[in-house]
Amino acid sequence: MQMAGLGYSEEQIELLDVATSFCRDKSPIARVRKLMDSDLGYDADVWAEMAALGWTAISIPEAHGGVGLTLAEVVPVVEQMGRHLMASPLVSSTLAAQALIFGGTEAQTSAWLPRLAEGAIGTLALSEAHGDWDLQNILATAKLEGDNVHLSGEKLFAAWAQTADIVIASVMLDGKPALVLLTAQDVAGRLRREAIIDETKRSFAVSLDGLVVSRAALLEVARATSTLSHIEQAANLLQSAEMCGGSQSVIDYTVSYLQTRKQFGKLIGEYQALKHPTVDAYVEYEKARSHLYSAANSFSDQGVGEIAVRMAKAAADATYSFAADRAIQFHGGFGFTHDCDAGLHRRAAIFHASQFGDAAWQRAKLAPLLLG
């Protein structure tokens, strides 16, 4: 088995260069903390700038108003967003677009992909109270009655749903998984904000009880199972990117502290008990980033792509958690306060691990793929 090369495409290099400066300038830590206390949670003007840069259109086909690239080119943008804890609906909108590209009807893709490319916001509602990361374990139901679909159940962790133009939810229809496209009007009054550990994001529960939509809201039912598999891999890839960016940031934050804080007349970075774990974190970060770009470049390769993505998520989860945890410890008592930026990264790492499978779950999924 041969994985894709670890190099960058020209498009990835260009996007990485632009994203590095944009995210640094638009998402300084003071701005991050201010947005954490806001109702919206992100800067609408910055979101409009991101759309103007074409980031919302990167992986959408040209036939639907997109740039016509792939998720591999979204990765460097999301990586830099994670590095600067930049809050935006880019990942959720990209995943909603992927759901439509992979499993939407012609009418749905024609109506919504051009709008998503221009900056409309999309999100997914796939999780439920049981917490199972198997996206096909669905309790919410749909029942067809003529041209109408009657929905019931509750979906959790719908990111940025309060401003989403579309919410794509998973339901069981005739005993099989299905996906349904809900508009902002459909979910109006049905959203409940959730308290999540990562305060740089916004998450909502969506009540489907009593909701009736047109049969035309259903995505292609025959492709629902494969679409869910595609969404899972796409989400894990982009989460890996966000976590790798966060790992780089928290390591830089730690090194800066070790080079300035003195204890007993010495810079604390001179002590091996702090130096060695920091080096370990950096080595693991470099390995995780290699896994990330291997996964990005082999994403569409059947079999190999799934292996690469699961390896990337497992590595990114472990690396981000370790780097942020060490940063908190090395900052002493201050590290456990809300004012220490390392804590924001530790919370982000915990939340990412809770979505679409943590490192242990990814490794369990990897075992049969590698040994079978």
N, C-alpha and C positions, 0 to 999 in steps of 0.2 A: 504494500500500500504506500502510495506516494502523496504526501501533502503538497499543497501549493507553495510556491516560493514565498520568502519573507520580505521581498522588496515592495516598493510602492509604485503604483501606476502614476503617470503624469497628472491625471485628474486628482488622485489622492494627495499628491504633493501640493498641488495648487490650493485645494480646499483646506488642507492642514495649515498652510501658510496664512490664508485669509482668516480661518477660524481661530488660530492662535492669537492674533492681534485683536480680532473683534471681541472674542469672549473675555480677554483680559481687560479690554477697555470698557466694555458694557456691563461686566459683572464683577466689579471689585468687591471684596468681602463686606465692606460697609453697606453696599447696595444689596448684597445677598441678605444681610441681616434685616435691613429695612423691609424688604419684600416678604420676609418670613412673617412679619407682623401685619401685612396687608391682607385684605379680603381676597383679592384676585390671585395673589401669589406670584405673579410674573408681570413684567413690564410690557404693556400692550404696544407701546411705540417701538420697543426693541424687537418684539415679535414681527411687527410690520417691516422692520428693516431686514430681518432674517428672510422673510418672504421675498422682499425686493432683491436680496442677494441670490435668490433661487434655491435656497436650502430646502424649502418645503416641496420643491419639484424635482429634487435630485433623482429619486428612484422611480418616478412616474414616467411611463412611456411618452414619447414625443407625440404620438397620435392623440393623446389626451392632455396635451398642453404642458407636459413635463420636459425635463432635461434629457431623459432617456438613458440615464446611467443605472447603477445598481446599488444595493445596500452596501457594497464594499466602499462606495464613495461617500456614503452617509457616515461611515465609521469615524473618519478623522474629525468630522464636525462634532459628533456626539462625544468623542474623546475629550475635546477641548472644553465642551460644555461641562463635562464631569470634573475636569481639572479646576474649573472656576465656579463650581456649584451653580451654574446658570439655570435658572428656572424658566422653562418654556414648554409648550405642548408639542415640540418637534418630534420627540420619540413616539408619543401616542398617535399623532397625526400620521406619521410615517407608517406605523403598524396598521392603522385603519386603512390607509391606502393599499398596503400589501394585501390585506384581507379582500379588498375589492378587486385588485389586480388578479389575485389567485382564484377567488371564488365568487366574484360578483357577477350579476347578470349584465347583459349588454346595456340595458337601460340604466342600471345603477352606475356602471363605470363611466358611461357617457355623461351622466348628470353630475356625478360627484368628483371624479378624479380631476377634471379641470379646476374645480373650485378648491380642492385640497392643494393643488399645485400653486394656486394663487394666494394661499394663506388661510383658507377655511380650516377650522379645527375639527379633528376627528379623534375618537378614543375607542377603547375596547372595554367591554364589561363581560369578563370571562370567569372571574373568581366567585366562589361561594363560601358560605359559612363553614363548610367542612374542612376548608384549607388544603384540599388535595391539589397537588400540582399537575395531576393528570387532567388536561383540559377537556377530556371526554367524559369525566365524571360530573355530570350535569344534573342538577335537581330542578332547575327552572323548566317550565314546560310551555309548549305551544300546541294549540288545538285548532285545526282547520274547520271552519264552518262556512261553506260557500266560498266567497271571495275574501273572507275575513280570517284573521289569525288572532285567537284569544290567548293572551300570555298570562303567566303567573309565576311567582317566585321573586327572589331578590338576588341581585348581583352586587359584588363588592369590588373595591379597588379600581373604580373607573377614574382614571387620571384626568384631571382638568375638565371633568364633565360639566362643570357649571358654565363654561363658555363654549362647549363643544357644539358644533353644527350637526354632527352625526355621532351616534353611539352604536357600535356593532356589538350585539349581545348574543351569547350562546344559550340555546334552549334544547330540550328534547322534543322531537316531533315524531310521532308514531314509533317511539322507542329508539330513535336514532338521533345523533347530534344534528343540529341545524343552527344557522346564523341568521339573525334578523337585523335589518338596518332601521334604527330609530332616529328620528329627527329631534332637534331641540324642542319642537312643539310637542312631540310625543312624550318626552321625559319631563316636561315642565311640571313643577310641583311634586315630582317623584324622586328628587335627589336629597340625600342626607349626607352632609359632610362628615367624613370619618376623621378621628384623631389618630394620626400615624406618627411613628417615631421620627421620620425625616420631615422636619418642618419646612424644608425648602420646596416641598411638593404639596399638591392638593389632591385629595382622593375622596371619592364619593360612592355611597351605596345607591343603587338604582332599584326602585320597587317596580316590578312588572305586574303586580296583582291588578286584575281588572283592565289591563291595557289591551285595546283592540286596534290592530293595524291591518293594512291591506295585504293580501297575498303577495303583492308585488314587492313588499318589504323583505321577503325572504331572499337570501342569497341562494346560489345554486345548491340545492339540497344534496345532490349527488356528489358534490365536491366538498361538503362541509368538513368531513373527517380529515381529508388531506389539507384543507385550508387551515384547520386548527393546528396540524403538525407544522405547517409552514410558519404560522404566526409564532408558535413556540420557539422555533429556531431563530426567527428574525428578532424576537424580543430578547432572547439570550445573547445574540450577537451584539445588539445595541447596548444592552446592560453591561456586557463585558467591556465595551468601549468606554462607557461612562465610568465604570469602576477603575479601569486602568488610568484614565485621566485623573480621577480622584486620588489614586495611589501616588501618582507622580507629585501631586500638589501637597499631600500630607507629608511625604518624605522630604520635599523641599522645605516645608514649614518646620519640620523637626531638625533638619541640618542647620537651618538658620539659627534656631534656638541653641543648639549644641555649640555653635561657634561664637555665641555672644554671652551666654549665661556662665558666670563664674561661681565656683564653690571651693572653699578652702584655698583661694588664691589661684586656682586653675580653671581653665575652660572645661566645662563638664564633658565636652566632646573628646577630651583626652582620656577619659576613663573607658577601659575596655568593656565594662558592663553595659555602657551605652553605645559605644562605637560599633561593636560587633553586631548587635541586633539591627542597627541602622543599615549596616552593609548588607546583612541578610535580607532586609526588606527591599533594598535597592536591587539586589540580584534577582529576587523573586518577581519584582516589578518588571524587570527587563524580560524575564522568561514569560510572564503573563502577556506582555505586549507583543512578543513574538507569536504566542498562541493566537492573540487577537487578530493580527494581520494575516496569519495563515488561514484562520477561519474566514476572514473577510474575503480573501482571494479564492477560497475553495468552496464558498457557501453554496453555490449552485451545483456542485459536483455530487451526484447521488451517492449516498453512503459515506463518502469521505467528508462531505460537508457537515453532516450531523456529528461525526466524530470530532472534527476540528472545533465546532461550535461548543460542544459539551466540554471539551478540554479547556477551551478559552474561558468559559464561565466558571468552571471549577478553579482554575488558576487565578482568575481575577478576584473571585470571592475570597479565597484564602489570603491573597496578597493584600487586598484593601483592608480586610479585617485586622490582619497582623500589623500592618503599617500604622493604621489609625490607633490601634490599641497601644502600641509601643509609644506613639506620640503622646497620648494621654498620660501614660505612666511617667515618661521622661519629663513632662512639665510639672510633675509633683502635684501639690494641692490645687494649683491653678488649672491643671489639666482636667479636673473634675468639675470645673465651673462652666456655666453657660457661655462665658466670654472666651473660652479657649476654642479656637477654630478646629482643633483636632477632634473635638466632640461632635462637630457638625459632620465631619467625614465618617466618624464611627457610626453615627446614626444613619447616614446614607448607606453605609456598607450593610448594616443590619436590614434596612428596608429592601435593598436590592436582593439580598439573600432570601427574603421572604417571598419574592416574586419569581415565578417560573422555575423554581428549583435552586437550592443552595448547592455548595460544593459537594457535599456527601451524596445528595440526590443525583447530581450530574455524573459522579463517578459510578454510582450504582447502575445508571443507564448506559454508561460507557462499557461496563464489563462484558455484556453479551455482544456488543458491537465489535469489540476487539478480539474476543475469544471465540465467538460463534463461527 
